[in-house]
Amino acid sequence: MLAVLLTGCAGAPRVETVKVRVPVPVECREPVPARPVMPTEALRTGVSVDDFVRAAMAEIERREGYEGQLLVALEACRAPIEK
């Protein structure tokens, strides 16, 4: 019985190289788009409702454009790194 156990130790161990792919966090170097000046920020107090609504509608358009730029920057940071 002891001879059987020792013969297992007599041979050289089998060395096997295993490749493991692990995601490694890296710094995102995508520039952050500059926040645009919003039209409602420039309104003075006492502005008419019509002027405020016009500025608010323009701000919605501007915010949607800015949001699109932010999403593009975010997706560029989330994309896999090409080798």
Secondary structure by P-SEA (a helix, b strand, c coil): caaaaaaaaccccbbbbbbbbbbbbbbbccccccccccccccccccccaaaaaaaaaaaaaaaaaaaaaaaaaaaaaaccccc
